[in-house]
Amino acid sequence: MTQELHIVGGGMAGSEAAWQAANMGVRVVIHEMRPKVETFAHKTGNLGEMVCSNSFRSDDSEQNAVGLLHWEMRRAGGIIITTAHEHRLPAGGALAVDRDPFAETITRKLTSHPNISVSYEEVTELPTEGQWIIATGPLTSSKLGSAIQAETGSDALAFFDAIAPIVYTESINMDVAWLQSRYDKGETEAEQKAYLNCPMTKPQYEAFIDALLAADKTEFHEGETAGYFDGCLPIEVMAERGRETLRHGPMKPVGLTNANDPENKPYAVVQLRRDNALGTLYNIVGFQTKMKYGAQTEVFKMIPGLEDASFARLGGIHRNTFINSPTLLDNRLRMKSRPNVRFAGQITGVEGYVESASMGLVAGRMAAAEMLGLDLPDVPQDTAHGALIHHITGGAEAKTFQPMNVNFGLFRPLEGLRGGRRGRKDRYKGYTDRAKSDWQGWLEAQSLPISEA
Ligand SMILES: Cc1cc2nc3c(=O)[nH]c(=O)nc-3n(C[C@H](O)[C@H](O)[C@H](O)COP(=O)(O)OP(=O)(O)OC[C@H]3O[C@@H](n4cnc5c(N)ncnc54)[C@H](O)[C@@H]3O)c2cc1C
């Protein structure tokens, strides 16, 4: 086989994809623009550089979805996760690493691999020939971003994420909240009850506005806001513009009757919209925010019905280039319009170092298998990798698609296990046991070495 696999971007996803494909016997060229062309967040020319925190989050593979992703990656001999363990720092249950030696080791392992070469250059066009993986991340260079946009259309490529907080459905108090679309719009009952509503009295609304105004916020990076502020203002900025602004915007109470208390008209209403086909997650409509995470949980728990809410992810607004994967990619992460080009990492609409690396892992294996003529089964949906792929390429709502961390809300429910908080421990153990067994089966079907780690 003389064909090479070209990988654009040597970050979390590109490094992992290269490692996986090279270990399957495919020759790989990584095209990395740093150090020649810099981003505002990277500091070195190393491959696999961590741009901000030095944590890969929880390492608990029984009770935590990201810990499960760690486990699956370790089994598949992932370079990111095994190198992270080599440079582990004490951090309780989290996997924190010594970032510089970590990235230096990744760089050394990749550059000394006999099947891998690195070309330090910026790629500015979408390739028409050969096998490619685009793994250029949230800070994809603007030239390549424009080339992708020219292919996908401007609606299918975002340069910012404006993430509204996402809540686990089971943690919402339905004695307070009720299901109803504004003015009962829709043909079917499902459409007429598409939203979940949380009512507020005037004192509750006033207290909520005070808390929003007082909350700790994060600042934008220099140059980060360019082109952003049209159409998705953070809620606290709306509140700063006037105490009534939210009540006339995302929190307007019109067209809604509180099913739990029909006689009393709410002063304001917070609406949540279904976030996945499984119905296990709801996002708070219009609640993108720059509040710090701690402040968000405090402020959002003031919303009646969300007092005990568990958040699958909190809100945020960041510079982030990502494509509308549900419409653009097939379940092998190939571009439907250009099947020789795959996408991997944060640009596919996953969020986080671990999730990005995991999409690199599967993309690398899929590309290599295709080039070698191997029959690679689909990644099982009930694994952490499979749940993420399923979400970004099919399960998520394409219209409101925003980047997503791995979380148990993406997993198909298990029959016969107790719902709610009390059943959570058993449920999570059930998800992770099922995932481990399916992942092991997927790896064994590939006749490649499986790590005992
Ligand atoms: C400022 C910031 C802070 C973040 N903090 C965290 C955090 O603390 N924890 C966390 O889990 N996640 C964080 N993320 C989110 C994200 O998980 C990481 O950015 C992660 O590194 C994404 O992995 P990736 O491989 O998709 O992209 P990256 O790791 O960014 O890798 C992409 C690579 O592609 C290169 N590249 C870009 N364009 C081109 C081009 N045209 N040609 C050639 N090379 C190119 C880049 O130089 C880079 O090396 C953060 C993101 C940002 C932007």
The ligand as a Tripos MOL2 file, in Angstrom:
@<TRIPOS>MOLECULE
LIG
   53    58     1     0     0
SMALL
NO_CHARGES

@<TRIPOS>ATOM
      1 C1         -8.9380   28.7590   24.6910 C.3       1 LIG1
      2 C2         -9.4110   27.3450   24.8340 C.ar      1 LIG1
      3 C3         -9.3250   26.7220   26.0760 C.ar      1 LIG1
      4 C4         -9.7540   25.3840   26.2070 C.ar      1 LIG1
      5 N1         -9.6240   24.7990   27.4230 N.ar      1 LIG1
      6 C5         -9.9580   23.4960   27.5690 C.ar      1 LIG1
      7 C6         -9.7580   22.8530   28.8290 C.ar      1 LIG1
      8 O1         -9.2890   23.4490   29.7830 O.2       1 LIG1
      9 N2        -10.1110   21.5350   28.9360 N.ar      1 LIG1
     10 C7        -10.6170   20.8490   27.9000 C.ar      1 LIG1
     11 O2        -10.8960   19.6450   28.0640 O.2       1 LIG1
     12 N3        -10.8350   21.4480   26.7090 N.ar      1 LIG1
     13 C8        -10.5080   22.7490   26.5120 C.ar      1 LIG1
     14 N4        -10.7240   23.3760   25.3070 N.ar      1 LIG1
     15 C9        -11.4790   22.6830   24.2740 C.3       1 LIG1
     16 C10       -10.7760   21.6250   23.4150 C.3       1 LIG1
     17 O3        -11.0430   20.3920   23.9600 O.3       1 LIG1
     18 C11        -9.3460   21.7040   23.1810 C.3       1 LIG1
     19 O4         -9.1790   22.8660   22.4280 O.3       1 LIG1
     20 C12        -8.7320   20.4860   22.4500 C.3       1 LIG1
     21 O5         -7.3730   20.7610   22.3520 O.3       1 LIG1
     22 C13        -9.3390   20.1810   21.1100 C.3       1 LIG1
     23 O6         -8.6200   19.1620   20.4440 O.3       1 LIG1
     24 P1         -8.4480   19.1780   18.8630 P.3       1 LIG1
     25 O7         -7.4740   18.1460   18.4870 O.co2     1 LIG1
     26 O8         -9.7790   19.1330   18.2270 O.co2     1 LIG1
     27 O9         -7.8490   20.6240   18.5620 O.3       1 LIG1
     28 P2         -6.3440   21.1640   18.9880 P.3       1 LIG1
     29 O10        -5.8210   20.4280   20.1410 O.co2     1 LIG1
     30 O11        -6.4720   22.6510   19.0840 O.co2     1 LIG1
     31 O12        -5.4930   20.8000   17.7290 O.3       1 LIG1
     32 C14        -5.7120   21.3870   16.4720 C.3       1 LIG1
     33 C15        -4.3710   21.5940   15.8060 C.3       1 LIG1
     34 O13        -4.5920   22.0000   14.4560 O.3       1 LIG1
     35 C16        -3.6480   23.0220   14.1270 C.3       1 LIG1
     36 N5         -4.2090   23.7600   12.9830 N.ar      1 LIG1
     37 C17        -5.2780   24.6080   12.9730 C.ar      1 LIG1
     38 N6         -5.5230   25.0270   11.7140 N.ar      1 LIG1
     39 C18        -4.5980   24.4310   10.9070 C.ar      1 LIG1
     40 C19        -4.3340   24.4620    9.5080 C.ar      1 LIG1
     41 N7         -5.0990   25.1870    8.6730 N.pl3     1 LIG1
     42 N8         -3.3060   23.7450    9.0070 N.ar      1 LIG1
     43 C20        -2.5200   22.9960    9.8550 C.ar      1 LIG1
     44 N9         -2.7150   22.9430   11.1940 N.ar      1 LIG1
     45 C21        -3.7650   23.6310   11.7190 C.ar      1 LIG1
     46 C22        -3.4880   23.7850   15.4230 C.3       1 LIG1
     47 O14        -2.2580   24.4770   15.4460 O.3       1 LIG1
     48 C23        -3.5530   22.6890   16.4700 C.3       1 LIG1
     49 O15        -2.2960   22.1630   16.7710 O.3       1 LIG1
     50 C24       -10.3090   24.6830   25.1100 C.ar      1 LIG1
     51 C25       -10.3980   25.3280   23.8850 C.ar      1 LIG1
     52 C26        -9.9580   26.6330   23.7380 C.ar      1 LIG1
     53 C27       -10.0560   27.2950   22.3920 C.3       1 LIG1
@<TRIPOS>BOND
     1     1     2 1
     2     2     3 ar
     3     2    52 ar
     4     3     4 ar
     5     4     5 ar
     6     4    50 ar
     7     5     6 ar
     8     6     7 ar
     9     6    13 1
    10     7     8 2
    11     7     9 ar
    12     9    10 ar
    13    10    11 2
    14    10    12 ar
    15    12    13 ar
    16    13    14 ar
    17    14    15 1
    18    14    50 ar
    19    15    16 1
    20    16    17 1
    21    16    18 1
    22    18    19 1
    23    18    20 1
    24    20    21 1
    25    20    22 1
    26    22    23 1
    27    23    24 1
    28    24    25 2
    29    24    26 1
    30    24    27 1
    31    27    28 1
    32    28    29 2
    33    28    30 1
    34    28    31 1
    35    31    32 1
    36    32    33 1
    37    33    34 1
    38    33    48 1
    39    34    35 1
    40    35    36 1
    41    35    46 1
    42    36    37 ar
    43    36    45 ar
    44    37    38 ar
    45    38    39 ar
    46    39    40 ar
    47    39    45 ar
    48    40    41 1
    49    40    42 ar
    50    42    43 ar
    51    43    44 ar
    52    44    45 ar
    53    46    47 1
    54    46    48 1
    55    48    49 1
    56    50    51 ar
    57    51    52 ar
    58    52    53 1
@<TRIPOS>SUBSTRUCTURE
     1 LIG1         1 GROUP 0 **** ****
